[in-house]
Amino acid sequence: MYKLTLKKRVWIIKRYNTKIDISKIVLSQNINNRTVYKIIDKFKQYGWDTQMSFYYKTPKEVWDELKSVVVVSCCVAVSGQ
């Protein structure tokens, strides 16, 4: 799976919306056709909000979120609230 930054995903969507051929987008970013189509499908389905989704976070960002949830849950359980 590719780790494309938000800037690159936005660039891909803007190029697609200006009717640039998918093959040119693929060649310029050095990625698969399937990746471009997935980005475009998610954009069509959810809009710009999906570009910040869980699937594009780094493992460290996901782990930090999970740690904060566990710490809060443990603190609440220990305090009895």
Protein Blocks (a to p, Z undefined) as FASTA:
>chain_A
ZZddfklmmmmmmmmmnopafklmmmmnopafklmmmmmmmmmmnommlmmgmklpcfkl
mmmmmmmmmmmmmmmmmnoZZ
